[in-house]
Amino acid sequence: MAIIVVEIHVPAAADGAWIEDVEDVLADLEDNGEVEVYDDAERVGQAHVFYLTGKRAQDLLAIASRVAGRPGVPPGAFAVVTDDKAAHGTGRRVPLPIA
């Protein structure tokens, strides 16, 4: 059975201080049981990609939106709703932040 994964794609920016902030926020959310970090964040092309799982897609998108709206996070972030069986970056694309 496939596991839902939401990828958060954030455009790479010269100032990378926001990356550590996002990683800290996601680690705190994981420690609190709000989300599972599926895999380590990585740079893919011109984006930093963070991976979330452990909840319904709607809940993961709400968390992705909160992450994308954090101070310092470059504009233009989007999420990809996919699963652990799909190729990276394939799935339903959702602009972030969403209300």
N, C-alpha and C positions, 0 to 999 in steps of 0.2 A: 504494500500500500504506500502510495506517495505521500510525502510530508510537505505541507504548504510552507513555502519560503517567500519572504518579501525581501527583495534586494533594494537597498537605498543607494541610488547613484547620485553623487554630488560632484559638480564640476570641480576639477583640481584648481586651486588658486595658489598664488605665490606665497601667501601667508598661510602656513599650515597649522597655526595654533588651534584652530577650530577642530582639527582632527582628533587631537588628544581629548578635547572637551567632549566630543561626541562619543569617543570610546569610553570615557569615564561615565557618562550618562547611561550608556547602554549596559555597562558593567553594573552600575547601581540598580538599574531596572531588572537585570538578570538576578542579582542578589536578592531583590525583593520579590522575585517570582512573577514579575509582570510580563517577562518575555524571555526567550532563550536566544542567545547569540549563536547562530548556526555555524558560522565559520569566522576566521579572522578577517578583518577588513583588509582590503588590498586595493592597489591602484591598478585600474584596468583602462588602458588608453588614456584619455583625458579626464577620467573620473576616479574618485575614491568610492569604493563599493562596500557597504556594510550589509550583513545578512542576518535576518531575524526569522524566528520560527516559534512554535510552541503555543500559538493562539489561532483564533479564526483570522482569515485574511483581513476582515474589517478592523479588528483590533490591532493587528500588525500595521495596517495603513495609518491608523490614528497615531500610533507611536512614531512611525516614520515621519508623519507630518509634524509632530512635536520636535523631532530631531532636526528636520529641515528648517524649521522656524527659529532655531536657536540663534542668538547673537553670533555674528562672525561667520556663520555658514553661508557660503556663496549662493547666490540666487541660481535658479535653474535646475534644482534637484527634482528627481522623479523616482518613482518606485516601479519595480517590476514584480508582479505577483506571479509566482512560478511554483515549481516543486523540486524536490531533491533529485528527481529523475531527469529533469529537463536540462538542456545546455544552458550555460551561463548567459544571462541577458535575454532569454526567450520567455515570453509570457505576456500578460496584459500590462501595458504601460499606464501609469497613473501619475499625473503631475502632482508636485508637492510644493508648498503645504496645501492641504485640503482642509476645509472647515469641518 
